[in-house]
């Protein structure tokens, strides 16, 4: 049946047809595009469909269409709302602190000094290290109540050792996230600093601006779009953080550090509740789209030469 | 500071400020590096020495052992790991990473090239569609991917990881390669067409050799992301196809036991990507900013 035969029913085929034609005309792009569509878009559509069913892998016989029942359930379920709050806390906390720390790193290593190459390399390494190993190192060499160096220092001052991860789980996760993401911010901010005209800084200095004034009135305004870019990219990655939480706290104690991705992971692989997990996943994707939209706008303005 | 310059009060002030900055930068760098430098050190200790505090980090020969902050390095842990259960994980990681990166380059290079050419329509839509897929949360697709992998009998099979890592890295690779192609002078691309070379010929013969660094940088980035990936490996593999991060989580509840072995394994597992990153430092920013920042 063609679209002419029943335009009401197949009104959308021309769009698909146009897409098909474009794919046909662009054989160099088509393979990459199709791989991405098959591996990421098709599953997302399935996620949306799953979210409309009552479906638990342990009780497959109970599977039934549930319309928006799962969405009603997850909104009523305080665990989901709590996990959203946790995700936002981690994201806002870690992004703001990483920006600040990353800016400090960048200002420290921007100008030439003895051993700058080594210092830069050491500073970016936390970002390169496998997150699982980074978190493992923190857990045992830094924060562990018995074997960690922080508690060794605490004991030297005669204080009782503290179970940092148990007592301050949110702060511990944020600390590791900042350790990991501040270098990322530094890398982008450094590129921004390099693009900054030395003359501009010189002029500010001539006008009698001190080092802080120079940063406040010349460097920061220039860095605005670099800071925006690193904040948006950082938010997208940190809001979906899984590895560090899995290794450091397993979402605990209780649900103190259970963010959305970790809760979804638990619903799928501990409770086998596909319907609920899918509904949460759909909400997460919709939430992320808000940040992504801003990011794409920014990327678009940074590279205004398209089409 | 040039030595024959007259040292005024002002230049002395600048010198002092720059010395403070140097010291501060080094202090911050060493502070931040503590977790991984200490992990690397502990890999050369015995299991008895590794969990001990204060942190010993000065390697000394055996005759000097017992001094504070000193330890006698040993290669036992590395021998144990290389002969033992660690290698299969390492090999799985290497296969998943390298094969997926190769496929990424094969698919991304022509796509990025075509997305640079003026005659291609809809560039903006394609590019933004591609990159938006990279930014969407993995949990949004993990459920059907898990079920589909199970349905296809690909659970615990490296092939599943290869396919997924390919899709994961493709968008960034296309953006990054495109930013390198764009840096080529316009007449380079035009010249090929005048000689009557077809698009693919033009790409392989003219454009590609000129962006060798770009290909390398893209490969670096894809390797870093694939090697460090955890969530997909955790969901889709168990034993046969399990990768390095899964080996590492077996130490998750270690309480002072196996610290030395854990540290050696962690060092070995982190090193390949860390070294790549060190070498590729100047390209990192371009990759991480999708080519928007050079």
Interface residues (C-beta under 8 A of the other chain):
Chain A: X22 X26 X28 X29 X31 X32 X33 X35 X36 X38 X39 X40 X41 X42 X43 X44 X46 X47 X50 X104 X105 X108 X109 X111 X113 X114 X115 X116 X118 X119 X120 X121 X122 X123 X124 X125 X126 X127 X128 X129 X130 X131 X132 X133 X134 X136 X137 X138 X140 X141 X142 X146 X147 X149 X152 X179 X184 X187 X188 X190 X191 X192 X211 X226 X229 X233 X236 X239 X240 X242 X243 X246 X247 X260 X261 X264 X265 X268 X269 X274 X277 X278 X280 X281 X282 X284 X285 X288 X289 X291 X292 X295 X296 X299 X300 X302 X303 X305 X306 X307
Chain B: X17 X18 X21 X22 X24 X25 X26 X28 X29 X30 X32 X33 X34 X35 X36 X38 X39 X42 X51 X53 X54 X55 X107 X108 X110 X111 X113 X114 X115 X120 X121 X122 X123 X124 X126 X127 X128 X129 X130 X131 X132 X133 X135 X136 X137 X138 X139 X140 X141 X142 X143 X144 X145 X146 X147 X148 X163 X164 X166 X167 X170 X171 X174 X182 X199 X200 X203 X224 X227 X228 X230 X231 X234 X235 X244 X245 X248 X249 X251 X252 X254 X255 X256 X259 X262 X266 X269 X270 X273 X274 X276 X277 X278 X281 X284 X285 X288 X289 X290 X291 X292 X293 X294
